[in-house]
């Protein structure tokens, strides 16, 4: 599997005091292709400061995600008569 990421959200903001904030959210497949990995990255930087960085990733089996999506769809839409 390649390490292709789908960027879901990206924000870069600068304030008047030259502080910089970065917030990114992306999704990718795990190396074995069985899990969806969602990662969030945050960074806060100010001149003269070491800054703060945080990255958190969560993984969910794709089979479980598909079962959940099918269940939600069944609950939201009434069955059509044949």
PyMOL commands that set and color helices and strands:
alter all, ss='L'
color gray80, all
select helices_A, chain A and resi 62-76
alter helices_A, ss='H'
color red, helices_A
select strands_A, chain A and resi 6-14+20-29+35-45+52-61
alter strands_A, ss='S'
color yellow, strands_A
deselect
rebuild
show_as cartoon
